[in-house]
């Protein structure tokens, strides 16, 4: 792991559990190239180390789990994905197109709108602090939830509820997430990591190969990909190209920055 990735992502092994922390609290743990590389490399380590049986993903600090893409870095003209082609193939944050056989628990320590919700969607289980918030607000900005959010939320929530959150862009609380089965536990922040570790250890005591085979069957993981998602990713690319080249995609972020209501042109 490169030094920049090491600073942006902290990795700690406790017995059979690998704790991976996005370490950019000053940027609300937004994803840049270093985080992308660091998260992806941590997942690779977990996948290939027999001693690691469960991964816990969390964010540094008590305000944000992950605020999505680092828009300030983008505005400076910086890439938010690595140059390396293999690392880029892992998808947003080195994770959303990077399925591994080891179970991943999201320990959501705060704000998780946009990309933070998408990281929760591609985790296998989730524990949330009681002040956490979820949601996919991209439609309010003239863009779309392009890191798997648009199709995964429709698979993981009741259809009408999923469409409401996807199309309105409105947030939902940790308690509502629990009611919908989007998270497994909601606890006070100071109990979050202990709760996630307890869940991880209850998985880790089981036969590792049995757990891994069960996850691969449940998600359809084979040869490092989930074949049933291929058509969704193709659609994601096709529709995303249209959206991101539109005038509305420029108007949304501009209106947000100028603190005014956007004026949509549908073009």
Secondary structure, 3 states (H helix, E strand, C coil): CCHHHHHHEEEEEECCEEEEEECCHHHCCCECHHHHHHHHHHHHHHHHCCCCCEEEEEECCCCECCCCECHHHHHCCCCCCCCCHHHHCCCHHHCCCCCCCCEEEEEECCEEECHHHHHHHCCCEEEEECCCEEECHHHHHCCCCCCCHHHHHHHHCCHHHHHHHHHHCCCEEHHHHHHCCCCCEEECHHHHHHHHHHHHHHHHCCCHHHHHHHHHHHHCEECCEEHHHHHHHHHHHHHHHHHHCCHHHHHHHHHHHCCCCCCCCCC
